[in-house]
């Protein structure tokens, strides 16, 4: 079991277009929270800051990190590699900092299966409806409707992983969603009662996938 001064690990995953990156950034402003900065082989987007949003690396460097077993988890997502290096995460946790991960379900599964000696809470973020999701996907830096349609199909596959998460939260309003996550984290830390309705989530997912 964790030694109590250690930080906790919080994973946020979501299918593309659910607004998770903004949520992670809001949560990171809370006292004592640090974001785990991932390595990726994908090209930076126009608004991204290297070494802050991601460590952008060549595939050879990524493969070297895999070989040296430096990753706590890594995965291939949309044809690019993404991974979280172990050392900064463990150092932060040992200093009592809570570490936030913005990673996909493959990475979440890997961290869960490692059964590390630190408390782990996993969240899966969903859009409020298929219509809103489609709108969010077409408003991105992808002009092409076909790409949005491809991502909608991917959504249908990704959403099935909700079952492996501790909590599924619907992002219908950013502030609301942020508060809900914050309350659940607080309740987990203090072992208090959790305001969470799994049946409601199940019916929401049925609607999203029908
Ligand atoms: P994007 O390219 O849009 O920034 O991210 C694409 C997907 O990769 C998102 O679902 C994001 O959460 C995921 N991702 C980002 N970093 C990591 C990582 O270090 N590991 C894993 N497994 N997924 C990541």
py3Dmol code that shows the C-alpha trace and the ligand (Angstrom):
import py3Dmol

protein = """\
ATOM      1  CA  UNK A   1       0.000   0.000   0.000  1.00  0.00           C
ATOM      2  CA  UNK A   2       1.156   3.578  -0.570  1.00  0.00           C
ATOM      3  CA  UNK A   3       3.142   5.360   2.049  1.00  0.00           C
ATOM      4  CA  UNK A   4       0.772   8.178   2.803  1.00  0.00           C
ATOM      5  CA  UNK A   5       2.885  11.169   1.922  1.00  0.00           C
ATOM      6  CA  UNK A   6       3.337   9.891  -1.621  1.00  0.00           C
ATOM      7  CA  UNK A   7       1.451  11.579  -4.417  1.00  0.00           C
ATOM      8  CA  UNK A   8      -1.265   9.842  -6.383  1.00  0.00           C
ATOM      9  CA  UNK A   9      -1.524   9.094 -10.093  1.00  0.00           C
ATOM     10  CA  UNK A  10      -4.526  10.399 -12.007  1.00  0.00           C
ATOM     11  CA  UNK A  11      -5.169   9.274 -15.545  1.00  0.00           C
ATOM     12  CA  UNK A  12      -7.549  11.049 -17.903  1.00  0.00           C
ATOM     13  CA  UNK A  13      -8.345   9.303 -21.153  1.00  0.00           C
ATOM     14  CA  UNK A  14     -10.956   9.956 -23.740  1.00  0.00           C
ATOM     15  CA  UNK A  15     -11.810   9.357 -27.320  1.00  0.00           C
ATOM     16  CA  UNK A  16     -10.601  12.234 -29.501  1.00  0.00           C
ATOM     17  CA  UNK A  17     -12.759  15.361 -29.205  1.00  0.00           C
ATOM     18  CA  UNK A  18     -14.069  15.058 -25.650  1.00  0.00           C
ATOM     19  CA  UNK A  19     -12.089  18.038 -24.337  1.00  0.00           C
ATOM     20  CA  UNK A  20      -9.713  16.123 -22.099  1.00  0.00           C
ATOM     21  CA  UNK A  21      -6.562  18.138 -22.756  1.00  0.00           C
ATOM     22  CA  UNK A  22      -8.227  21.334 -21.476  1.00  0.00           C
ATOM     23  CA  UNK A  23      -9.393  19.471 -18.371  1.00  0.00           C
ATOM     24  CA  UNK A  24      -5.899  18.173 -17.640  1.00  0.00           C
ATOM     25  CA  UNK A  25      -4.543  21.674 -17.936  1.00  0.00           C
ATOM     26  CA  UNK A  26      -7.218  23.017 -15.512  1.00  0.00           C
ATOM     27  CA  UNK A  27      -6.475  20.252 -13.012  1.00  0.00           C
ATOM     28  CA  UNK A  28      -2.749  20.934 -13.228  1.00  0.00           C
ATOM     29  CA  UNK A  29      -3.376  24.424 -11.807  1.00  0.00           C
ATOM     30  CA  UNK A  30      -4.559  22.869  -8.554  1.00  0.00           C
ATOM     31  CA  UNK A  31      -2.108  22.881  -5.716  1.00  0.00           C
ATOM     32  CA  UNK A  32       0.368  20.010  -5.827  1.00  0.00           C
ATOM     33  CA  UNK A  33      -0.522  18.646  -9.269  1.00  0.00           C
ATOM     34  CA  UNK A  34       2.011  18.064 -12.029  1.00  0.00           C
ATOM     35  CA  UNK A  35       1.375  16.917 -15.594  1.00  0.00           C
ATOM     36  CA  UNK A  36       3.428  14.002 -16.866  1.00  0.00           C
ATOM     37  CA  UNK A  37       4.878  15.344 -20.125  1.00  0.00           C
ATOM     38  CA  UNK A  38       4.802  12.598 -22.740  1.00  0.00           C
ATOM     39  CA  UNK A  39       7.283  11.844 -25.486  1.00  0.00           C
ATOM     40  CA  UNK A  40       5.840  11.552 -28.964  1.00  0.00           C
ATOM     41  CA  UNK A  41       7.020  10.948 -32.505  1.00  0.00           C
ATOM     42  CA  UNK A  42       4.187  13.045 -33.957  1.00  0.00           C
ATOM     43  CA  UNK A  43       4.894  16.481 -35.438  1.00  0.00           C
ATOM     44  CA  UNK A  44       4.122  19.483 -33.212  1.00  0.00           C
ATOM     45  CA  UNK A  45       0.893  21.375 -33.963  1.00  0.00           C
ATOM     46  CA  UNK A  46       1.087  25.133 -34.551  1.00  0.00           C
ATOM     47  CA  UNK A  47      -0.023  26.023 -31.010  1.00  0.00           C
ATOM     48  CA  UNK A  48       2.153  23.490 -29.194  1.00  0.00           C
ATOM     49  CA  UNK A  49       5.247  24.301 -27.166  1.00  0.00           C
ATOM     50  CA  UNK A  50       8.045  21.693 -27.261  1.00  0.00           C
ATOM     51  CA  UNK A  51       9.091  20.319 -23.831  1.00  0.00           C
ATOM     52  CA  UNK A  52       5.901  21.732 -22.349  1.00  0.00           C
ATOM     53  CA  UNK A  53       3.113  20.035 -24.308  1.00  0.00           C
ATOM     54  CA  UNK A  54       5.253  17.104 -25.403  1.00  0.00           C
ATOM     55  CA  UNK A  55       8.861  16.089 -25.859  1.00  0.00           C
ATOM     56  CA  UNK A  56       8.880  15.775 -29.635  1.00  0.00           C
ATOM     57  CA  UNK A  57      11.394  13.140 -30.690  1.00  0.00           C
ATOM     58  CA  UNK A  58      12.419  11.151 -33.746  1.00  0.00           C
ATOM     59  CA  UNK A  59      11.391   7.528 -33.935  1.00  0.00           C
ATOM     60  CA  UNK A  60      14.996   6.355 -33.394  1.00  0.00           C
ATOM     61  CA  UNK A  61      15.116   8.219 -30.086  1.00  0.00           C
ATOM     62  CA  UNK A  62      11.746   6.771 -29.101  1.00  0.00           C
ATOM     63  CA  UNK A  63      12.983   3.257 -29.879  1.00  0.00           C
ATOM     64  CA  UNK A  64      16.113   3.898 -27.789  1.00  0.00           C
ATOM     65  CA  UNK A  65      13.924   4.886 -24.825  1.00  0.00           C
ATOM     66  CA  UNK A  66      11.873   1.700 -25.275  1.00  0.00           C
ATOM     67  CA  UNK A  67      15.043  -0.388 -25.410  1.00  0.00           C
ATOM     68  CA  UNK A  68      16.415   1.268 -22.258  1.00  0.00           C
ATOM     69  CA  UNK A  69      13.105   0.505 -20.531  1.00  0.00           C
ATOM     70  CA  UNK A  70      12.608   4.154 -19.688  1.00  0.00           C
ATOM     71  CA  UNK A  71       8.862   4.128 -20.286  1.00  0.00           C
ATOM     72  CA  UNK A  72       6.283   3.469 -17.632  1.00  0.00           C
ATOM     73  CA  UNK A  73       3.938   2.933 -20.561  1.00  0.00           C
ATOM     74  CA  UNK A  74       3.918   3.617 -24.282  1.00  0.00           C
ATOM     75  CA  UNK A  75       1.585   3.017 -27.185  1.00  0.00           C
ATOM     76  CA  UNK A  76       1.001   3.669 -30.840  1.00  0.00           C
ATOM     77  CA  UNK A  77      -1.946   6.023 -31.389  1.00  0.00           C
ATOM     78  CA  UNK A  78      -3.038   7.187 -34.886  1.00  0.00           C
ATOM     79  CA  UNK A  79       0.279   6.007 -36.398  1.00  0.00           C
ATOM     80  CA  UNK A  80       2.527   7.804 -33.911  1.00  0.00           C
ATOM     81  CA  UNK A  81       4.234   6.644 -30.754  1.00  0.00           C
ATOM     82  CA  UNK A  82       3.455   8.200 -27.387  1.00  0.00           C
ATOM     83  CA  UNK A  83       4.964   7.334 -24.010  1.00  0.00           C
ATOM     84  CA  UNK A  84       5.421   8.460 -20.406  1.00  0.00           C
ATOM     85  CA  UNK A  85       8.933   8.135 -19.003  1.00  0.00           C
ATOM     86  CA  UNK A  86       9.175   6.585 -15.573  1.00  0.00           C
ATOM     87  CA  UNK A  87      11.797   8.699 -13.743  1.00  0.00           C
ATOM     88  CA  UNK A  88      10.052  12.103 -13.604  1.00  0.00           C
ATOM     89  CA  UNK A  89       6.777  10.454 -12.599  1.00  0.00           C
ATOM     90  CA  UNK A  90       8.286   8.461  -9.737  1.00  0.00           C
ATOM     91  CA  UNK A  91      10.368  11.438  -8.557  1.00  0.00           C
ATOM     92  CA  UNK A  92       7.267  13.618  -8.372  1.00  0.00           C
ATOM     93  CA  UNK A  93       5.212  10.950  -6.605  1.00  0.00           C
ATOM     94  CA  UNK A  94       7.977  10.434  -4.059  1.00  0.00           C
ATOM     95  CA  UNK A  95       8.015  14.171  -3.411  1.00  0.00           C
ATOM     96  CA  UNK A  96       4.309  13.962  -2.607  1.00  0.00           C
ATOM     97  CA  UNK A  97       3.127  15.524  -5.863  1.00  0.00           C
ATOM     98  CA  UNK A  98       0.055  14.203  -7.672  1.00  0.00           C
ATOM     99  CA  UNK A  99       0.800  13.294 -11.264  1.00  0.00           C
ATOM    100  CA  UNK A 100      -1.718  13.794 -14.077  1.00  0.00           C
ATOM    101  CA  UNK A 101      -1.561  11.672 -17.216  1.00  0.00           C
ATOM    102  CA  UNK A 102      -3.297  12.595 -20.467  1.00  0.00           C
ATOM    103  CA  UNK A 103      -2.921   9.201 -22.113  1.00  0.00           C
ATOM    104  CA  UNK A 104      -5.010   6.749 -24.094  1.00  0.00           C
ATOM    105  CA  UNK A 105      -6.634   3.512 -22.891  1.00  0.00           C
ATOM    106  CA  UNK A 106      -3.624   1.390 -23.877  1.00  0.00           C
ATOM    107  CA  UNK A 107      -1.351   3.407 -21.581  1.00  0.00           C
ATOM    108  CA  UNK A 108      -3.976   3.439 -18.820  1.00  0.00           C
ATOM    109  CA  UNK A 109      -4.176  -0.379 -18.999  1.00  0.00           C
ATOM    110  CA  UNK A 110      -0.385  -0.685 -18.803  1.00  0.00           C
ATOM    111  CA  UNK A 111      -0.089   1.564 -15.742  1.00  0.00           C
ATOM    112  CA  UNK A 112      -2.997  -0.219 -14.066  1.00  0.00           C
ATOM    113  CA  UNK A 113      -1.406  -3.603 -14.695  1.00  0.00           C
ATOM    114  CA  UNK A 114       1.898  -2.474 -13.172  1.00  0.00           C
ATOM    115  CA  UNK A 115       0.187  -2.267  -9.769  1.00  0.00           C
ATOM    116  CA  UNK A 116       2.649   0.329  -8.519  1.00  0.00           C
ATOM    117  CA  UNK A 117       2.762   1.278  -4.868  1.00  0.00           C
ATOM    118  CA  UNK A 118       0.946   4.562  -5.503  1.00  0.00           C
ATOM    119  CA  UNK A 119      -2.751   5.251  -5.501  1.00  0.00           C
ATOM    120  CA  UNK A 120      -4.202   5.405  -9.003  1.00  0.00           C
ATOM    121  CA  UNK A 121      -7.496   6.979 -10.100  1.00  0.00           C
ATOM    122  CA  UNK A 122      -8.614   6.640 -13.695  1.00  0.00           C
ATOM    123  CA  UNK A 123     -11.125   8.840 -15.512  1.00  0.00           C
ATOM    124  CA  UNK A 124     -12.664   8.392 -18.940  1.00  0.00           C
ATOM    125  CA  UNK A 125     -14.094  11.591 -20.403  1.00  0.00           C
ATOM    126  CA  UNK A 126     -17.004  11.476 -22.833  1.00  0.00           C
ATOM    127  CA  UNK A 127     -18.675  14.086 -25.039  1.00  0.00           C
ATOM    128  CA  UNK A 128     -22.335  14.901 -24.258  1.00  0.00           C
ATOM    129  CA  UNK A 129     -23.630  13.625 -27.608  1.00  0.00           C
ATOM    130  CA  UNK A 130     -22.576  12.329 -31.008  1.00  0.00           C
ATOM    131  CA  UNK A 131     -23.580  15.657 -32.566  1.00  0.00           C
ATOM    132  CA  UNK A 132     -21.327  17.670 -30.246  1.00  0.00           C
ATOM    133  CA  UNK A 133     -18.484  15.236 -30.821  1.00  0.00           C
ATOM    134  CA  UNK A 134     -18.767  15.571 -34.596  1.00  0.00           C
ATOM    135  CA  UNK A 135     -18.822  19.355 -34.273  1.00  0.00           C
ATOM    136  CA  UNK A 136     -15.699  19.317 -32.067  1.00  0.00           C
ATOM    137  CA  UNK A 137     -13.878  17.043 -34.464  1.00  0.00           C
ATOM    138  CA  UNK A 138     -14.639  19.196 -37.495  1.00  0.00           C
ATOM    139  CA  UNK A 139     -13.605  22.374 -35.652  1.00  0.00           C
ATOM    140  CA  UNK A 140     -10.088  21.087 -35.114  1.00  0.00           C
ATOM    141  CA  UNK A 141      -7.055  21.685 -37.294  1.00  0.00           C
ATOM    142  CA  UNK A 142      -8.410  18.979 -39.593  1.00  0.00           C
ATOM    143  CA  UNK A 143     -10.259  20.599 -42.452  1.00  0.00           C
ATOM    144  CA  UNK A 144     -11.319  17.390 -43.975  1.00  0.00           C
ATOM    145  CA  UNK A 145     -14.759  16.023 -43.134  1.00  0.00           C
ATOM    146  CA  UNK A 146     -13.540  12.559 -44.045  1.00  0.00           C
ATOM    147  CA  UNK A 147     -10.971  12.664 -41.259  1.00  0.00           C
ATOM    148  CA  UNK A 148     -13.683  13.675 -38.799  1.00  0.00           C
ATOM    149  CA  UNK A 149     -15.776  10.739 -40.007  1.00  0.00           C
ATOM    150  CA  UNK A 150     -12.817   8.396 -39.574  1.00  0.00           C
ATOM    151  CA  UNK A 151     -12.354   9.702 -36.027  1.00  0.00           C
ATOM    152  CA  UNK A 152     -16.063   9.141 -35.341  1.00  0.00           C
ATOM    153  CA  UNK A 153     -15.555   5.495 -36.292  1.00  0.00           C
ATOM    154  CA  UNK A 154     -12.498   5.366 -34.063  1.00  0.00           C
ATOM    155  CA  UNK A 155     -14.647   6.855 -31.309  1.00  0.00           C
ATOM    156  CA  UNK A 156     -17.027   3.896 -31.562  1.00  0.00           C
ATOM    157  CA  UNK A 157     -14.105   1.537 -30.946  1.00  0.00           C
ATOM    158  CA  UNK A 158     -12.393   3.587 -28.213  1.00  0.00           C
ATOM    159  CA  UNK A 159     -15.518   4.174 -26.178  1.00  0.00           C
ATOM    160  CA  UNK A 160     -15.777   0.449 -25.448  1.00  0.00           C
ATOM    161  CA  UNK A 161     -12.867   0.794 -23.012  1.00  0.00           C
ATOM    162  CA  UNK A 162     -14.921   2.871 -20.572  1.00  0.00           C
ATOM    163  CA  UNK A 163     -15.541  -0.236 -18.528  1.00  0.00           C
ATOM    164  CA  UNK A 164     -11.900  -0.426 -17.369  1.00  0.00           C
ATOM    165  CA  UNK A 165     -11.940   3.032 -15.772  1.00  0.00           C
ATOM    166  CA  UNK A 166     -12.812   4.001 -12.205  1.00  0.00           C
ATOM    167  CA  UNK A 167     -15.012   6.878 -13.356  1.00  0.00           C
ATOM    168  CA  UNK A 168     -16.609   8.049 -16.579  1.00  0.00           C
ATOM    169  CA  UNK A 169     -17.409  11.768 -16.666  1.00  0.00           C
ATOM    170  CA  UNK A 170     -19.458  13.538 -19.343  1.00  0.00           C
ATOM    171  CA  UNK A 171     -18.000  16.812 -20.545  1.00  0.00           C
ATOM    172  CA  UNK A 172     -21.157  18.815 -21.276  1.00  0.00           C
ATOM    173  CA  UNK A 173     -19.778  21.910 -19.594  1.00  0.00           C
ATOM    174  CA  UNK A 174     -16.075  22.343 -18.942  1.00  0.00           C
ATOM    175  CA  UNK A 175     -16.394  23.967 -15.528  1.00  0.00           C
ATOM    176  CA  UNK A 176     -18.956  21.427 -14.357  1.00  0.00           C
ATOM    177  CA  UNK A 177     -16.905  18.521 -15.578  1.00  0.00           C
ATOM    178  CA  UNK A 178     -13.765  19.897 -13.928  1.00  0.00           C
ATOM    179  CA  UNK A 179     -15.597  20.283 -10.592  1.00  0.00           C
ATOM    180  CA  UNK A 180     -16.989  16.766 -10.835  1.00  0.00           C
ATOM    181  CA  UNK A 181     -13.513  15.317 -11.358  1.00  0.00           C
ATOM    182  CA  UNK A 182     -12.073  17.438  -8.565  1.00  0.00           C
ATOM    183  CA  UNK A 183     -14.802  16.240  -6.152  1.00  0.00           C
ATOM    184  CA  UNK A 184     -14.212  12.602  -7.076  1.00  0.00           C
ATOM    185  CA  UNK A 185     -10.451  12.995  -6.530  1.00  0.00           C
ATOM    186  CA  UNK A 186     -11.081  14.643  -3.144  1.00  0.00           C
ATOM    187  CA  UNK A 187     -13.520  11.886  -2.177  1.00  0.00           C
ATOM    188  CA  UNK A 188     -10.996   9.211  -3.208  1.00  0.00           C
ATOM    189  CA  UNK A 189      -8.211  10.852  -1.205  1.00  0.00           C
ATOM    190  CA  UNK A 190     -10.325  11.330   1.915  1.00  0.00           C
ATOM    191  CA  UNK A 191     -12.202   8.054   1.418  1.00  0.00           C
ATOM    192  CA  UNK A 192     -15.457  10.031   1.415  1.00  0.00           C
ATOM    193  CA  UNK A 193     -18.691   9.245  -0.437  1.00  0.00           C
ATOM    194  CA  UNK A 194     -18.598   9.478  -4.218  1.00  0.00           C
ATOM    195  CA  UNK A 195     -21.301  11.133  -6.246  1.00  0.00           C
ATOM    196  CA  UNK A 196     -21.319   8.699  -9.154  1.00  0.00           C
ATOM    197  CA  UNK A 197     -24.148   6.968 -11.032  1.00  0.00           C
ATOM    198  CA  UNK A 198     -22.811   4.094 -13.125  1.00  0.00           C
ATOM    199  CA  UNK A 199     -26.222   3.196 -14.567  1.00  0.00           C
ATOM    200  CA  UNK A 200     -26.665   6.706 -15.933  1.00  0.00           C
ATOM    201  CA  UNK A 201     -23.227   6.399 -17.569  1.00  0.00           C
ATOM    202  CA  UNK A 202     -24.138   3.045 -19.065  1.00  0.00           C
ATOM    203  CA  UNK A 203     -27.266   4.486 -20.687  1.00  0.00           C
ATOM    204  CA  UNK A 204     -25.300   7.504 -21.964  1.00  0.00           C
ATOM    205  CA  UNK A 205     -22.823   5.160 -23.616  1.00  0.00           C
ATOM    206  CA  UNK A 206     -25.670   3.180 -25.177  1.00  0.00           C
ATOM    207  CA  UNK A 207     -26.909   6.446 -26.720  1.00  0.00           C
ATOM    208  CA  UNK A 208     -23.442   7.424 -27.971  1.00  0.00           C
ATOM    209  CA  UNK A 209     -22.870   4.079 -29.628  1.00  0.00           C
ATOM    210  CA  UNK A 210     -26.358   3.452 -31.079  1.00  0.00           C
TER     211      UNK A 210
END
"""
ligand_1 = """\
24
LIG
P -2.697 14.076 -29.591
O -1.823 13.674 -30.740
O -4.047 14.548 -30.037
O -2.012 15.054 -28.670
O -2.948 12.775 -28.729
C -3.505 11.640 -29.291
C -3.807 10.628 -28.201
O -2.593 10.151 -27.605
C -4.638 11.189 -27.042
O -5.654 10.239 -26.743
C -3.659 11.283 -25.907
O -4.286 11.129 -24.655
C -2.748 10.115 -26.207
N -1.452 10.244 -25.547
C -0.732 11.369 -25.342
N 0.393 11.099 -24.677
C 0.390 9.766 -24.422
C 1.286 8.880 -23.761
O 2.334 9.252 -23.222
N 0.934 7.568 -23.726
C -0.215 7.097 -24.285
N -0.467 5.796 -24.174
N -1.066 7.906 -24.923
C -0.780 9.226 -24.997
"""
view = py3Dmol.view(width=600, height=400)
view.addModel(protein, "pdb")
view.setStyle({"model": 0}, {"cartoon": {"style": "trace"}})
view.addModel(ligand_1, "xyz")
view.setStyle({"model": 1}, {"stick": {}})
view.zoomTo()
view.show()
